[in-house]
Amino acid sequence: MKALLLKGKSSSDLKLLMKLAAKLGIEVSPLSLEMYEDLALAKAIEEGRKNDFVDVDEVLKRLK
């Protein structure tokens, strides 16, 4: 399975992309803000495992 996460500034553009995906037979699952924050936190944690030190400010910045 492959997945793609898109983040846009315009809800109308995202709606257009969702319609196109549906027309192409691609399943679309919008994310809530909470789900998006969970993914960002998981990514920050995963990146922290690869490094000896994780800057607290960098983690907090990525969570926003």
C-alpha positions as CSV (number, residue, x, y, z in Angstrom):
1,M,0.0,0.0,0.0
2,K,1.2,3.5,-0.8
3,A,-0.2,6.7,0.8
4,L,0.1,10.4,0.1
5,L,-0.5,13.2,2.5
6,L,-1.4,16.6,0.9
7,K,-1.5,19.8,2.8
8,G,-3.0,22.9,1.0
9,K,-3.8,26.4,1.8
10,S,-7.0,26.4,-0.2
11,S,-9.9,24.1,0.8
12,S,-11.4,24.5,-2.7
13,D,-8.1,23.1,-4.3
14,L,-8.1,20.2,-1.9
15,K,-11.7,19.5,-2.7
16,L,-10.8,19.4,-6.4
17,L,-8.0,17.0,-5.7
18,M,-10.3,14.8,-3.7
19,K,-12.8,14.7,-6.6
20,L,-10.1,13.9,-9.0
21,A,-8.8,11.1,-6.8
22,A,-12.3,9.6,-6.4
23,K,-12.8,9.7,-10.2
24,L,-9.5,7.9,-10.6
25,G,-10.6,5.2,-8.1
26,I,-8.2,6.3,-5.4
27,E,-9.6,6.1,-1.8
28,V,-9.6,9.5,0.0
29,S,-9.6,9.8,3.8
30,P,-9.4,13.4,5.1
31,L,-7.4,13.8,8.3
32,S,-8.7,15.6,11.4
33,L,-6.4,18.1,13.0
34,E,-5.8,15.6,15.8
35,M,-4.8,12.9,13.4
36,Y,-2.4,15.3,11.6
37,E,-0.8,16.3,14.9
38,D,-0.4,12.6,15.8
39,L,1.4,11.9,12.5
40,A,3.7,14.9,13.0
41,L,4.6,13.8,16.5
42,A,5.2,10.2,15.3
43,K,7.5,11.6,12.6
44,A,9.4,13.7,15.1
45,I,9.9,10.7,17.4
46,E,11.0,8.5,14.5
47,E,13.6,11.1,13.4
48,G,14.8,11.5,17.0
49,R,15.6,7.8,17.0
50,K,18.0,8.3,14.2
51,N,20.0,11.1,15.9
52,D,21.8,11.3,19.2
53,F,20.1,14.5,20.2
54,V,16.8,16.1,19.3
55,D,16.4,19.8,19.8
56,V,13.2,20.5,21.8
57,D,12.5,23.7,19.9
58,E,12.6,21.7,16.6
59,V,10.2,19.1,17.8
60,L,7.8,21.8,19.0
61,K,8.1,23.7,15.7
62,R,7.2,20.6,13.7
63,L,4.2,19.9,15.9
64,K,2.6,23.3,14.9
